[in-house]
């Protein structure tokens, strides 16, 4: 079972992208009841948490993206989105969505975001 991430691409610095992550119906209860996170991994760096949205809709962001990124969730569509504005080359990475319940963990396949200067 895998989440489906999409929306990556090439954008110039200062531009915007919107990533989307869809959960299959087989893990609907996990999607609705647990935190959903967006991570990213830049070349040569460790994967880092970018944004989280809880089941109640609370959000948290890495300091590096606060004020520029917004995470949202649509339970009826089983999707979580990451709106990314004012992108910089430092945002270049593969972005992954993630959720878990207990020892079961689910990742998206990753979507590449490249920001040119």
N, C-alpha and C positions, 0 to 999 in steps of 0.2 A: 504494500500500500504506500503510495507516494503522493505528496502534495504536488500540484502543478503550478509552477511559477512562470510568469511571462511578463513582457513589457520592457525588457532591457533593450539597449541599443547604444548608438553613438550620438553624443550631444555635445555642443560647444559649452564651454564654461559660461555660467550664468543661466543656462537653460534649465528645462524641467523634464522630468520623466515620471510616469506613473507605473509602478509595478503592481501586479495582481497575483494572488495565490488562491487557487481553488482546491477545496478539500473534497475527496470522493464521498459519496453517500455512505459508504461503509464505515466512515469514522465521523459521521455527523455529530454524534454525542460528544466526542472528544473535542471537535471544533467548537461547539457551542459552549461547552462547560469548562474549557481550559484556556490558559494564556496562549496567545499566538505571537510569535516573535519573528522579526526580520534580522538576519545576520548578514555579514559580508566578509569576504576574504579577498584581500588585495594580494598581488603577486609577492611572494616572499614573506608574507605576514600571516599571523594567526587569525583565525576566524573570530570576529568580534560581534557582540550584540549591538544592533543599531536602534531597534525600537521594539516595544512590547505593548500589546493591548490585552487587558484582562477580560475575563468573561463578563464582568460588569461594565466594561467600556473604559476603564481607567487606562491611561497611557504613560509610558516612560520612554525617555530617549537618551541616547549617548550624548555627552556634552558636545561632541563634534558636529551633531546634526540638529541640535535644539534650535527651534525657530525656523528651520528650513525644511524639515521632513515632517510629515503627518501620517500617522497610521490610523486606519479605520477598518471596520469590520461590518459585514452584512451577513447575518445569520441565515436569512431566507435564501440567499444565493450561495451560501457556503464559501464566501470569498473574504479575503483580507487584502487591503491595498496599502501601498506605501507611496504617497505623493512626495516627490523630491523636487525641491525648488532651489534656485541659486546654486546649482551644482558647480563643484570645483574639480580639478584633476585629482585631488586627494580622495574624491568619492569613487574613483575608478576601482571596481572590484566585481567579483561574482557575488550576487545577492541570493540568499536562501531564506525561504520561509520555514517555520518550525513550530511544532507543537508536541506535547507529550502528555501521557497520563500514566502515572506510576512508572514502570520500567519500559513501557512502550513509547517509542519516540518516532516522530515522523518528520521527514525533511522533504523539501522541494528539490528539484533537480538542479536548481541554480539558474540564474539569468544574468548575463554579463552586461554591466553598465560601464561604458567607456566615455570619459569626459575629456575632451580635447581643449588645450589652452589657446 
